[in-house]
Amino acid sequence: MAFGWFRFIAEALVGILYFHGFCSSEQAPNYTFVTHGTSAPPIAYYDYIIIGGGTSGCPLAATLSLNFSVLLLERGGSPYGNQNITNLASFGIPLGDLSPMSPSQRFISEDGVINARARVLGGGSCLNAGFYTRASPEYVKNVGWDGNLVNQSYQWVEKIVAFEPPMLQWQSAVRDGLLEVGVLPYNGFSYDHMYGTKVGGTIFDRDGHRHTAADLLEYADPSRLTVLLHATVHKIMFRTKGRTRPTAHGVIFRDAAGTKHRAYLNKGSKNEIIVCSGALGSPQLLILSGIGPSDQLRSLGIKELIDQPMVGQGMMDNPMNAIYIPSPSPVEISLIQVVGITQFGSYIEAASGSSFAYGSLTNGGPQQRNFGMFSPQTGQLSTVPPKQRTPEAIAKAVEVMNSLNDSAFRGGFILEKIMGPVSTGHLELKNKNPNNNPSVTFNYFKEPIDLQRCVDGMTTIERIIDSKAFSEFKYPDLTLGALINMTLSFPVNLRPRHDNPSASLEQYCKDTVMTIWHYHGGCQVDRVVDRDYRVLGVDALRVIDGSTFNYSPGTNPQATVMMLGRYMGIKIRNERLGMDGLD
């Protein structure tokens, strides 16, 4: 009887610690369990091997480590100590860093749109504009997630990485302009997804310091978690002999010196390998491991494990279009804080800043001006014609930008991003090197509904710019047509241009389309993985990240991707231990 009571108390205590997440925890950035891949032994064994220390991989690893031994493999380095990642004022600089050790790896889609793929512990949360907002209840219901566990998982994330942003003049003017033109009701500050205008969350704190998914490793049990940096997985290994289905049992990875290591699953039927490498990395790794379209596997000389034609299909990127508004009045440095969630399927957001910032391309390097996401360094709203976009030309454009007067940087962008999208594309590998980007086609605006949503969004932006609420930040003699033509004069992408596209918003949308780094798909539910994210046709392998999405959640996906890592960590733990909820 006494033993039963003691066991009850012990289990209750474990439940409390599990809910709050702290179990002999360590605080970022002083993690003793994070080290370089070069320190890894040639062979090691774990209950779970997670590939990709990004937006979903970090919360998943932290959660599973409370009960099991976990190896988290990240191909990039640490975000800590890099001021260009940490400081809001330096946003955009990592996106323009093309060095091999950059936290951002550039890729250009076959559509001619310049994009970026995270290569750092914490993933895209180390590079993005910081907006934090949940998926809608309808989205959660349609996906089939447990609503209560979803809410608890969001809250777990928010305790560490989410904040209410300071609302200063520019963002307030955009908010009031949205209300003036009828994007109603006003929902105040909220993490929730609701039609109308709201102030969303941000992963930048009041001091302008970024908090990332890597901070969620504070929840981990350091005695059960190993995180290896600069550890690039080349292949997942499977057992096939005497089995009806291939069973994942290990991975091959290389460290920064090129040395090969192997990590295997411990004995036990419930141990698993979980891929969290993102919309490019996860389908890429499945194909490298023999799971993908047979013709692609054959062309690359990869031994076919499973002919799975849906790997790499359903690639989507939410197209973004923007208008730059130079301001006669000073504006604050701000990234995304306000959003107008319209009934017609377009999200209106804004960013501002006199100089969007100074910062260095490398720690200790020269100071650089930039327009954040709209800079020569990132290759988007630049002054360099597409066919002349050489490193030397970019450097010259940066030099010119550094010589400009402060007033040239005074202003901001109002942008729209369409929900969904409905248009889809595909991904295929160019070679067998996991460090190289695949070839990706998103087919922006292929479906008419996507184009119409862009037109409606741009029309709304025009009305906001012309609103009384926004009048302080617009030169009275600058017409809307002049603002459109000004933005149009920047070669925002590598797509073909048309004569006088400002006469047609449809053509303007097509010609000036950019990414807002919300690409997803490639390992979608019911096509590549099941509803529990297990890869179809094999055992002991899951994919848990944005590559599984059939539709982008809410206005910005990072909150939901972090939530999903925690959510599935709990689901896997409960299924394995026969538990319910977070107890």
C-alpha positions in Angstrom: 0.0 0.0 0.0 2.8 2.4 0.9 4.6 1.5 -2.3 1.5 2.3 -4.3 1.2 5.7 -2.6 4.9 6.4 -3.2 4.5 5.5 -6.9 1.4 7.7 -7.2 3.4 10.7 -5.8 6.4 10.0 -8.0 4.3 9.8 -11.2 2.5 13.0 -10.3 5.8 14.7 -9.7 7.1 13.5 -13.1 3.9 14.8 -14.7 4.3 18.2 -13.2 7.9 18.4 -14.3 6.9 17.2 -17.8 4.1 19.8 -18.2 6.3 22.6 -17.2 9.2 21.1 -19.2 12.1 21.8 -16.9 14.0 18.7 -15.7 17.5 19.6 -14.6 17.3 22.1 -17.4 20.0 24.3 -18.8 19.6 27.9 -20.1 20.4 29.1 -23.5 23.1 29.6 -24.8 24.9 27.6 -22.1 24.0 24.1 -23.3 26.4 21.4 -22.3 24.7 18.9 -24.6 25.4 21.0 -27.8 28.8 20.2 -29.5 30.3 19.9 -32.9 30.0 16.8 -35.1 33.7 16.4 -35.0 33.5 15.3 -31.4 31.0 12.5 -32.2 32.2 8.9 -31.9 32.4 6.7 -35.1 29.3 4.8 -33.9 26.7 5.6 -31.3 23.2 4.4 -30.3 20.0 6.3 -29.3 16.3 5.7 -28.8 15.5 8.5 -31.3 17.5 10.1 -34.0 16.2 13.5 -35.2 17.5 14.9 -38.4 17.3 18.7 -38.5 17.6 21.0 -35.5 15.2 23.6 -36.9 11.8 25.0 -36.0 10.2 21.6 -35.4 13.3 19.5 -34.5 14.3 21.5 -31.5 10.9 21.3 -29.6 10.6 17.7 -30.6 14.0 16.8 -29.3 13.4 18.7 -26.1 10.2 16.9 -25.5 11.4 13.3 -26.2 14.6 13.8 -24.2 12.5 13.9 -21.0 11.9 10.2 -21.3 14.3 8.8 -23.9 17.9 9.2 -25.3 17.8 11.5 -28.3 20.4 12.5 -30.9 19.6 15.8 -32.8 21.7 16.3 -35.9 22.0 19.8 -37.3 23.9 20.6 -40.5 24.5 24.2 -39.5 26.0 26.0 -36.6 24.8 27.8 -33.4 22.8 31.0 -33.5 24.2 32.1 -30.2 26.9 34.8 -30.4 25.8 35.9 -33.9 24.5 39.5 -33.4 23.1 39.5 -36.9 20.7 36.7 -35.9 20.0 38.1 -32.4 19.3 41.7 -33.1 16.2 42.9 -34.8 18.1 45.9 -36.3 20.3 43.4 -38.2 17.5 41.5 -39.8 18.2 40.8 -43.5 22.0 40.6 -43.1 22.2 36.8 -42.6 20.0 36.4 -45.7 22.7 38.3 -47.7 25.6 36.3 -46.3 26.6 33.8 -49.1 29.5 32.3 -47.2 29.7 28.5 -46.7 29.2 29.0 -43.0 26.2 31.3 -43.3 23.1 30.4 -41.3 21.2 31.0 -44.6 21.6 29.0 -47.8 20.3 30.8 -50.8 18.3 29.0 -53.5 16.6 30.4 -56.6 13.4 28.6 -57.6 12.9 27.6 -61.3 10.2 30.4 -61.2 13.0 32.9 -60.9 12.3 33.9 -57.3 15.2 34.2 -54.8 14.7 32.3 -51.6 16.6 31.1 -48.5 17.0 27.8 -46.7 18.0 27.8 -43.0 21.3 26.2 -42.0 21.5 26.9 -38.3 20.3 25.4 -35.0 16.8 26.9 -34.6 16.1 26.8 -38.3 14.0 29.5 -40.0 13.2 31.1 -36.6 16.8 32.4 -36.7 16.2 34.2 -40.0 12.6 35.2 -40.3 10.8 38.5 -39.6 9.7 37.1 -36.2 5.9 37.2 -36.6 4.2 34.7 -34.2 0.6 33.7 -34.7 -1.4 30.5 -34.4 -3.3 28.5 -37.0 -7.1 28.9 -37.0 -9.3 26.4 -35.1 -10.7 25.4 -38.5 -7.2 24.5 -39.7 -6.6 22.4 -36.6 -9.9 20.6 -37.0 -9.3 19.9 -40.7 -5.9 18.5 -40.1 -7.3 16.2 -37.4 -5.2 17.4 -34.5 -6.4 17.2 -30.9 -7.5 20.8 -30.1 -6.7 20.7 -26.4 -3.2 19.3 -26.9 -2.6 21.8 -29.7 -3.4 24.7 -27.4 -1.2 23.3 -24.6 1.6 22.9 -27.1 1.3 26.4 -28.3 1.4 27.7 -24.7 4.5 25.6 -24.0 6.2 27.3 -26.9 5.0 30.8 -26.0 6.4 30.7 -22.5 9.9 31.0 -24.0 9.8 32.5 -27.5 6.7 34.7 -27.9 6.1 38.4 -26.9 3.7 41.3 -27.4 5.4 43.8 -29.7 5.7 47.5 -29.0 3.2 49.4 -31.2 4.9 52.6 -32.4 3.9 55.2 -35.0 4.4 53.3 -38.4 2.8 50.0 -37.3 -0.1 52.0 -35.6 -0.7 53.9 -38.8 -0.9 50.7 -40.8 -3.2 49.2 -38.2 -5.5 52.3 -38.3 -5.4 52.3 -42.1 -6.5 48.7 -42.2 -9.5 49.5 -40.0 -10.3 52.7 -42.0 -10.5 50.7 -45.3 -12.8 48.1 -43.7 -10.6 45.1 -42.6 -12.7 44.6 -39.5 -13.2 44.0 -36.7 -10.2 45.1 -34.6 -9.1 42.2 -32.5 -6.4 43.9 -30.5 -3.3 41.9 -29.5 -3.7 38.2 -30.0 -1.9 35.0 -31.0 -5.1 33.7 -32.4 -6.1 33.6 -36.1 -9.2 35.8 -36.6 -10.7 37.7 -39.5 -10.1 41.4 -39.2 -7.1 43.4 -38.0 -4.9 42.4 -35.1 -1.5 42.9 -33.5 0.2 39.5 -33.5 3.0 38.1 -31.4 6.7 38.4 -32.2 9.8 36.3 -31.2 11.7 39.6 -30.6 11.6 40.7 -27.0 11.3 44.3 -25.8 15.0 44.8 -26.2 14.8 43.8 -29.9 16.5 40.4 -29.2 15.4 37.4 -31.2 14.3 34.2 -29.4 14.4 31.1 -31.5 13.3 27.4 -31.6 16.8 26.7 -30.2 15.8 28.4 -27.0 13.1 25.6 -26.6 16.0 23.2 -25.8 15.9 24.8 -22.4 13.1 22.3 -21.7 15.3 19.3 -22.5 16.8 16.9 -20.1 20.5 17.5 -20.7 21.5 14.0 -19.6 19.5 12.4 -22.4 20.0 14.8 -25.3 23.0 15.1 -27.6 23.0 17.9 -30.2 25.6 17.8 -32.9 26.3 20.9 -35.0 27.8 20.8 -38.6 26.6 17.3 -38.8 25.1 16.6 -42.3 23.2 13.5 -42.8 23.9 11.8 -46.1 21.6 8.8 -45.9 19.1 6.9 -43.7 19.9 3.2 -43.4 17.3 0.4 -43.5 17.0 -3.2 -42.6 15.3 -5.2 -45.3 16.4 -8.8 -44.9 13.7 -11.1 -43.6 11.2 -8.2 -43.3 8.0 -7.4 -45.2 8.7 -3.7 -45.0 12.0 -1.8 -44.8 12.8 -0.7 -41.3 14.9 2.4 -40.6 17.7 1.7 -38.1 20.5 4.2 -38.5 21.9 7.2 -40.3 25.2 8.1 -41.9 26.4 11.7 -41.4 29.6 13.6 -41.9 31.1 16.3 -39.7 32.7 19.6 -40.8 36.0 17.8 -41.5 34.3 15.3 -43.8 34.7 12.4 -41.4 32.0 9.8 -41.6 30.0 8.8 -38.6 27.1 6.3 -38.0 24.3 6.6 -35.5 22.0 3.7 -34.9 18.8 3.1 -33.0 18.9 1.1 -29.8 17.2 -2.2 -29.9 13.4 -1.9 -29.5 10.6 -1.9 -31.9 9.4 1.6 -30.8 12.6 3.5 -31.4 12.5 5.7 -34.5 14.3 8.1 -36.9 12.5 11.4 -37.3 13.2 13.7 -40.2 12.7 17.4 -39.4 14.8 18.9 -42.3 12.1 21.2 -43.8 10.4 21.5 -47.1 13.6 21.2 -49.1 15.7 19.0 -46.8 13.1 16.3 -45.9 12.1 15.2 -49.4 15.8 15.6 -50.4 16.9 13.2 -47.7 14.1 10.6 -48.4 15.2 10.5 -52.1 18.9 10.2 -51.1 17.8 7.2 -48.9 16.0 5.5 -51.8 12.4 6.7 -51.1 11.1 8.7 -54.1 10.1 8.7 -57.7 11.8 5.6 -59.4 12.9 7.6 -62.5 14.6 10.2 -60.3 16.3 7.5 -58.2 17.5 5.7 -61.3 18.8 8.9 -62.9 20.9 9.7 -59.8 22.2 6.1 -59.4 20.4 5.7 -56.1 19.3 2.2 -55.2 15.5 2.1 -55.0 14.0 1.2 -51.6 10.5 2.3 -52.4 9.0 3.9 -55.6 7.2 6.8 -54.0 6.3 9.3 -56.8 4.7 11.8 -54.3 8.0 12.7 -52.6 8.9 16.2 -53.7 5.4 16.9 -55.0 3.0 19.5 -53.7 5.7 22.2 -53.2 4.1 25.5 -52.3 5.4 29.0 -51.5 3.0 31.8 -50.4 3.7 34.6 -52.9 4.3 38.0 -51.5 4.0 41.4 -53.2 4.8 44.8 -51.7 4.8 48.5 -52.3 7.6 50.7 -50.9 6.5 54.0 -49.4 9.2 56.6 -48.7 8.2 58.7 -45.7 8.4 62.4 -45.0 8.4 61.6 -41.3 10.8 59.4 -39.3 9.7 55.8 -38.8 10.7 53.2 -36.3 12.6 50.0 -37.1 9.9 47.4 -37.2 9.3 44.0 -38.7 5.9 42.3 -39.0 3.6 43.3 -36.1 0.2 44.0 -37.5 -1.8 41.8 -39.8 -5.0 42.3 -41.7 -6.7 39.0 -42.2 -9.2 39.5 -45.1 -12.2 37.6 -46.1 -10.9 37.3 -49.6 -7.8 35.3 -48.7 -5.0 37.9 -48.5 -3.0 38.8 -45.5 -1.8 42.5 -45.2 1.4 43.1 -43.2 4.1 45.8 -43.0 7.7 46.5 -42.1 9.6 49.8 -41.6 12.8 51.4 -40.6 15.2 54.1 -41.2 18.1 52.0 -42.5 16.3 48.7 -41.6 19.6 48.7 -40.2 23.2 48.7 -39.8 25.0 45.4 -39.2 27.9 43.4 -40.4 27.8 40.5 -42.9 30.1 38.6 -40.6 30.9 39.1 -37.0 33.5 41.9 -36.7 33.1 42.7 -40.4 32.3 46.1 -42.0 29.0 47.8 -41.2 26.4 47.6 -43.9 23.1 49.4 -44.6 20.3 47.3 -45.9 16.6 47.2 -46.5 16.2 44.0 -44.6 14.3 41.5 -46.7 14.4 44.0 -49.6 18.1 44.5 -50.1 20.8 44.0 -52.7 22.4 41.6 -50.2 19.3 39.3 -50.2 18.9 39.7 -53.9 15.3 41.0 -53.9 14.5 44.7 -54.0 17.9 45.6 -55.3 19.3 48.1 -57.7 21.2 45.4 -59.7 19.6 44.1 -62.9 19.0 40.3 -62.8 21.4 39.4 -65.6 24.1 41.5 -63.9 23.7 40.1 -60.4 27.3 39.0 -59.9 29.0 39.2 -56.5 30.9 42.2 -57.8 27.7 44.0 -58.9 26.1 43.2 -55.6 29.1 44.6 -53.7 28.9 47.8 -55.8 25.2 48.2 -55.0 25.9 47.7 -51.3 28.6 50.4 -51.6 26.2 52.8 -53.2 23.6 52.0 -50.5 26.1 52.8 -47.8 26.7 56.2 -49.3 23.1 57.2 -49.4 21.6 59.8 -47.0 19.5 58.6 -44.1 16.4 60.0 -45.7 16.7 57.5 -48.6 16.0 54.7 -46.0 13.2 56.5 -44.3 10.0 54.6 -45.0 8.7 51.1 -45.2 6.8 48.4 -47.1 3.2 47.3 -47.0 3.0 43.8 -48.3 0.4 41.2 -49.0 0.7 37.5 -48.9 -2.0 35.1 -50.2 -3.3 32.3 -48.1 -2.8 28.7 -49.1 -1.7 28.9 -51.9 -3.7 26.8 -54.3 -0.9 26.6 -56.9 1.6 23.8 -56.4 4.9 22.7 -57.9 7.6 20.1 -57.4 11.1 19.4 -56.2 13.8 17.2 -57.7 17.4 16.5 -56.9 20.2 17.8 -59.1 22.8 15.4 -57.6 23.5 13.2 -54.6 25.3 15.9 -52.5 23.1 16.7 -49.5 24.8 20.1 -49.1 23.4 21.2 -52.5 20.0 22.6 -53.0 17.4 20.7 -55.0 15.7 22.2 -58.0 12.4 23.6 -56.9 9.4 24.9 -58.9 6.5 26.6 -57.1 4.4 27.7 -60.1 3.4 31.0 -58.5 -0.1 32.2 -59.6 -0.7 29.1 -61.8 -4.2 28.9 -60.3 -6.4 32.0 -61.1 -7.7 32.2 -57.5 -4.2 32.9 -56.2 -3.7 35.7 -58.7 -7.1 37.2 -57.8 -6.2 37.2 -54.1 -3.0 39.1 -54.9 -4.9 41.7 -56.9 -7.4 42.1 -54.1 -4.6 42.4 -51.6 -2.7 45.0 -53.7 -5.9 47.0 -54.1 -6.3 47.0 -50.3 -2.7 48.2 -49.9 -3.4 51.1 -52.3 -6.4 52.1 -50.2 -4.4 52.0 -47.0 -1.6 54.2 -48.4 -4.4 56.7 -49.5 -6.1 56.6 -46.1 -6.2 59.4 -43.6 -4.7 57.3 -40.9 -1.5 56.7 -43.0 -1.2 60.3 -44.4 1.6 61.3 -42.1 3.9 58.7 -43.7 3.2 59.5 -47.4 4.5 62.4 -49.5 1.4 64.2 -50.7 2.8 64.7 -54.2 3.6 61.0 -54.7 0.7 59.3 -56.5 -0.1 55.6 -56.0 0.9 55.0 -59.6 4.3 56.6 -58.9 4.8 54.4 -55.8 4.0 51.3 -57.8 6.3 52.3 -60.6 9.0 53.0 -58.0 8.7 49.5 -56.6 8.5 48.1 -60.1 11.8 49.7 -61.0 13.6 47.5 -58.5 14.4 44.1 -60.0 12.8 42.1 -57.3 13.3 38.7 -58.9 14.8 37.0 -62.0 11.4 36.7 -63.8 10.8 38.3 -67.3 9.5 41.8 -67.3 6.6 43.2 -69.3 6.0 46.7 -70.7 4.0 48.9 -68.4 2.8 46.2 -66.0 1.7 49.0 -63.6 -1.4 49.3 -65.8 -2.4 45.9 -64.7 -2.3 44.7 -61.1 -2.4 41.1 -62.4 0.8 41.7 -64.3 2.3 43.6 -61.4 1.7 40.6 -59.2 3.3 38.2 -61.6 6.3 40.5 -62.3 7.1 41.5 -58.7 6.4 38.3 -56.9 8.7 37.5 -54.0 8.9 34.9 -51.3 8.2 35.5 -47.6 10.0 32.2 -46.9 6.8 30.2 -46.1 7.4 27.3 -48.5 6.1 24.0 -47.6 5.1 20.6 -49.0 7.1 17.7 -50.5 6.2 15.1 -47.9 2.5 15.8 -47.5 0.1 13.9 -45.2 -1.8 11.1 -47.0 0.7 11.3 -49.9 4.1 10.6 -48.3 3.2 10.3 -44.6 0.2 9.1 -42.7 -1.8 11.1 -40.1 0.8 10.2 -37.5 3.6 11.4 -39.8 4.9 7.9 -40.4 6.5 7.5 -43.8 4.2 5.3 -45.9 5.7 1.9 -46.8 8.5 1.7 -44.2 8.8 1.3 -40.5 10.5 3.4 -37.7 10.6 6.5 -39.8 8.6 9.8 -39.6 8.7 13.2 -41.1 7.6 16.0 -38.7 7.9 19.5 -40.2 6.4 22.0 -42.7 7.1 19.6 -45.6 4.0 17.7 -44.4 1.6 20.6 -44.8 -1.0 20.6 -47.5 -1.8 24.2 -46.8 0.1 26.9 -44.9 -1.3 27.4 -41.4 -2.5 30.9 -40.5 -0.7 34.0 -41.7 2.8 32.8 -40.7 3.7 29.1 -40.1 6.5 29.3 -37.5 4.3 29.1 -34.4 2.5 26.1 -35.8 5.7 24.3 -36.8 7.2 24.8 -33.3 3.8 23.7 -31.9 3.9 20.6 -34.1 7.3 19.5 -32.7 6.0 19.7 -29.2 2.6 18.2 -30.1 4.1 15.1 -31.8 6.7 14.7 -29.1 3.8 14.3 -26.6 1.8 12.0 -28.9 4.8 9.8 -29.5 5.7 9.7 -25.8 2.1 8.9 -24.8 1.7 6.2 -27.4 4.9 4.5 -26.3 4.3 4.7 -22.6 0.5 4.2 -22.6 -0.2 7.7 -21.2 -2.8 10.4 -21.8 -2.4 14.1 -22.2 0.5 15.9 -20.5 0.3 14.0 -17.2 
